[in-house]
C-alpha cells in the first residue's frame, strides 16, 4: 500500500488557507513557480531559441510536481505539463500553418517567435508582452501551488499567448524584415 505524503498546503476547518509551517517548503514552492515563470519569459522574449528553451517546461513542471501538486499522480502531472506547453504555442503554430486567424483578422503576436523572419522594432515591444505572459503564468502556477492541482497552470498557460497579444497590440510597434 502506498503512503500518502502530507499536503504542503491545506484548508483548515474554517476553509482558510494554511500554508506549510516549514519556511523552506514555502520558499521551494515559490522558487519553483518563479523559475518556471522565468522560462516562460525567456520563451516569449527570445525568438526561435525561446521555443527551444520552452521544450524543457513539461520536464521542469513534471519533475517539480512535489512542490507544485504533490498529491497528483504521475499521469495527471504529465498531462498538465504537456497541456500547458501546448497552450503556450498553439495560437502561434495554428497561425503559422493555417489561415484560421488571418481569416478572422487576428494578428497572433507569438508567430514571429517560432520562425523569426521579421521582428518588431524596439525592445519594449518584445519584453513588455513577454513579461505580461510570464506574470499570467506565474499567477496560474501560484494557483496550482495553493490548490494542489495543475488546472490553474494549464488555464494560465493557455491564456498567456492571448495576454501577450493584448499587450503587444497596445504597444506602438512596426515589424522589420
Buried (B, 14 or more C-beta within 10 A) or exposed (E): EEEEEEEBBEEEEEEEEEBBEEEEBBEBBBEBBEEBBEBBBBBBBBBEEBBEBBEBBBEBBBBBBBBBBBBBEEEBBBBBBBBBBBBBBBBBBBBBEEEEBEEEEBEBBBBBBBEBEEBBEEEEBBEBBBBBBBBBBBBBBBBBBBBBBBBBBBBBBBBBBBBBBEBBEEBEBEEEE
